[in-house]
Amino acid sequence: MQFSNHMDEIQLSKIRQIGELAGEMAAKGKSVIKLQVGEPDFATPQQIIDAAIRSLQNKETHYTPNRGTMALRKALSDKLKKDNGIIADPAKNIIVVEGCAEALMVSTLGLMDPGEEMIIIEPTFINYIQLTKMAGCTPVIVRAREENNWLPDMDDIRAAVTDKTKILLLNSPTNPTGAVYPKELLEEIAKLAIEKNFIVVSDEVYEKLIYGDAKHISIASLPGMAERTVTINGFSKAYAMTGWRLGYVVADENLIMPMLKVHQYATTCLPEFVQAGAVEALVNSDKEVEAMRQEYQHRRDIFAELLRGIDGVTLRVPDGTFYMYPNISKFGMKSYDLVFKLLEETGVATVYGTAFDQTGDNNIRISFANSEENLREGAKRIKAFLENL
């Protein structure tokens, strides 16, 4: 049987691969600490759940507008103005989609033509590269370097731009490194986008998870960028709503229309009761979001100290997200081999660096979205494992 040849180029998620193996081990009774998954360990705040239940009790179970309910789009418009400095007309500039995964898909398939190029900064979330290939386009890699606090160099970005460049994809705060792009770097990227006339797709799903003196800046709020930026965000990380599958895209009306076409035929719309929960999240959940952020910061500080206490491990403490990306190169083992051996021998699940970067053999990603007890035990097992190598 014949199938689409270009799908041979598409990889399955390597993060899911580790998770499935860890699940199999746990099912067999082995003690497993899952530090590989990018998911809050908190439950969705109760008032958000209650809002969805009320919607169901009111029998709000029919199709909704393709763009999302007006109530949610208005709440998003208010949020974008207050938090991000982005002016978005709820009738024209916002589409509610099925998580950031669909937001990335509609951005890529809706805005790119086969043969065009997307600049992607590694280390990076694997979806970006795979979706670019799905669209018949070419991912052009710019590498952020550890010695530069996992931020890209503007000279490298400039060198990557060609006459085929359609999109530059940003992710700040960044998965897997936790880097937060400073305003000065975003301003330089904005100038280049205007000069070379390309679109910026900005994935900001971790915007609420920022620590210390770092600040989140939406590039769409910078001068001249509203008409050439697609802002992607969602409810999974900040509101502990991963299973709700709820995201949104924000863009100029000219960019929204082709993305709406992809969304209309791929997903149609989201359930009304899910969107009712999202309105409650935006309007009445700041206290819970801040409490979770503070707990993540507490865990970050503890876990960073524990990892830095392991002889041979180096770590740049993340300014955002709930990930750490320690360097394990001094142990003389490639990250892929180390991660599987660590899981097999200790039951600690992490992710190898080459899942995020073709040259990522020196690093592994560890999530601290877990209890302090599990983080301490996980660090203890990692330390014992590495000391025995």
BELDAGI-V266816 format. One record per residue. RES is the residue in three letters. BURIAL is I if it has 24 or more other ideal C-beta (glycine too) atoms within 12 Angstrom, else O. Layout:
# BELDAGI-V266816
((RES | BURIAL) (RES | BURIAL))
This chain:
# BELDAGI-V266816
((MET | O) (GLN | O) (PHE | O) (SER | O) (ASN | O) (HIS | O) (MET | O) (ASP | O) (GLU | O) (ILE | O) (GLN | O) (LEU | O) (SER | O) (LYS | I) (ILE | I) (ARG | O) (GLN | I) (ILE | I) (GLY | I) (GLU | O) (LEU | I) (ALA | I) (GLY | O) (GLU | O) (MET | I) (ALA | O) (ALA | O) (LYS | O) (GLY | O) (LYS | O) (SER | O) (VAL | I) (ILE | I) (LYS | I) (LEU | I) (GLN | I) (VAL | I) (GLY | I) (GLU | I) (PRO | I) (ASP | I) (PHE | I) (ALA | O) (THR | I) (PRO | I) (GLN | O) (GLN | I) (ILE | I) (ILE | I) (ASP | O) (ALA | I) (ALA | I) (ILE | O) (ARG | O) (SER | I) (LEU | O) (GLN | O) (ASN | O) (LYS | O) (GLU | I) (THR | O) (HIS | O) (TYR | O) (THR | I) (PRO | I) (ASN | I) (ARG | I) (GLY | I) (THR | I) (MET | O) (ALA | I) (LEU | I) (ARG | I) (LYS | I) (ALA | I) (LEU | I) (SER | I) (ASP | O) (LYS | I) (LEU | I) (LYS | O) (LYS | O) (ASP | I) (ASN | I) (GLY | I) (ILE | I) (ILE | O) (ALA | I) (ASP | O) (PRO | I) (ALA | O) (LYS | O) (ASN | I) (ILE | I) (ILE | I) (VAL | I) (VAL | I) (GLU | I) (GLY | I) (CYS | I) (ALA | I) (GLU | I) (ALA | I) (LEU | I) (MET | I) (VAL | I) (SER | I) (THR | I) (LEU | I) (GLY | I) (LEU | I) (MET | I) (ASP | O) (PRO | O) (GLY | O) (GLU | I) (GLU | I) (MET | I) (ILE | I) (ILE | I) (ILE | I) (GLU | I) (PRO | I) (THR | I) (PHE | I) (ILE | I) (ASN | I) (TYR | I) (ILE | I) (GLN | I) (LEU | I) (THR | I) (LYS | I) (MET | I) (ALA | I) (GLY | I) (CYS | I) (THR | I) (PRO | I) (VAL | I) (ILE | I) (VAL | I) (ARG | I) (ALA | I) (ARG | O) (GLU | I) (GLU | O) (ASN | O) (ASN | I) (TRP | I) (LEU | I) (PRO | I) (ASP | O) (MET | I) (ASP | O) (ASP | I) (ILE | I) (ARG | O) (ALA | O) (ALA | I) (VAL | I) (THR | O) (ASP | O) (LYS | O) (THR | I) (LYS | I) (ILE | I) (LEU | I) (LEU | I) (LEU | I) (ASN | I) (SER | I) (PRO | I) (THR | I) (ASN | I) (PRO | I) (THR | I) (GLY | I) (ALA | I) (VAL | I) (TYR | I) (PRO | I) (LYS | O) (GLU | O) (LEU | I) (LEU | I) (GLU | O) (GLU | I) (ILE | I) (ALA | I) (LYS | O) (LEU | I) (ALA | I) (ILE | O) (GLU | O) (LYS | I) (ASN | O) (PHE | I) (ILE | I) (VAL | I) (VAL | I) (SER | I) (ASP | I) (GLU | I) (VAL | I) (TYR | I) (GLU | I) (LYS | I) (LEU | I) (ILE | I) (TYR | I) (GLY | O) (ASP | O) (ALA | I) (LYS | O) (HIS | I) (ILE | I) (SER | I) (ILE | I) (ALA | I) (SER | I) (LEU | I) (PRO | O) (GLY | O) (MET | I) (ALA | I) (GLU | I) (ARG | I) (THR | I) (VAL | I) (THR | I) (ILE | I) (ASN | I) (GLY | I) (PHE | I) (SER | I) (LYS | I) (ALA | I) (TYR | I) (ALA | I) (MET | I) (THR | I) (GLY | O) (TRP | I) (ARG | I) (LEU | I) (GLY | I) (TYR | I) (VAL | I) (VAL | I) (ALA | I) (ASP | I) (GLU | O) (ASN | O) (LEU | I) (ILE | I) (MET | O) (PRO | I) (MET | I) (LEU | I) (LYS | O) (VAL | I) (HIS | I) (GLN | O) (TYR | O) (ALA | O) (THR | I) (THR | O) (CYS | I) (LEU | I) (PRO | I) (GLU | I) (PHE | I) (VAL | I) (GLN | I) (ALA | I) (GLY | I) (ALA | I) (VAL | I) (GLU | I) (ALA | I) (LEU | I) (VAL | O) (ASN | O) (SER | I) (ASP | O) (LYS | O) (GLU | I) (VAL | I) (GLU | O) (ALA | O) (MET | I) (ARG | I) (GLN | O) (GLU | I) (TYR | I) (GLN | I) (HIS | O) (ARG | I) (ARG | I) (ASP | O) (ILE | I) (PHE | I) (ALA | I) (GLU | O) (LEU | I) (LEU | I) (ARG | O) (GLY | O) (ILE | I) (ASP | O) (GLY | I) (VAL | I) (THR | O) (LEU | I) (ARG | I) (VAL | I) (PRO | I) (ASP | I) (GLY | I) (THR | I) (PHE | I) (TYR | I) (MET | I) (TYR | I) (PRO | I) (ASN | I) (ILE | I) (SER | O) (LYS | O) (PHE | I) (GLY | O) (MET | I) (LYS | O) (SER | I) (TYR | I) (ASP | O) (LEU | I) (VAL | I) (PHE | I) (LYS | I) (LEU | I) (LEU | I) (GLU | O) (GLU | O) (THR | I) (GLY | I) (VAL | I) (ALA | I) (THR | I) (VAL | I) (TYR | I) (GLY | I) (THR | I) (ALA | I) (PHE | I) (ASP | I) (GLN | O) (THR | O) (GLY | I) (ASP | I) (ASN | I) (ASN | I) (ILE | I) (ARG | I) (ILE | I) (SER | I) (PHE | I) (ALA | I) (ASN | I) (SER | O) (GLU | O) (GLU | O) (ASN | I) (LEU | I) (ARG | I) (GLU | I) (GLY | I) (ALA | I) (LYS | O) (ARG | I) (ILE | I) (LYS | I) (ALA | O) (PHE | I) (LEU | I) (GLU | O) (ASN | O) (LEU | O))
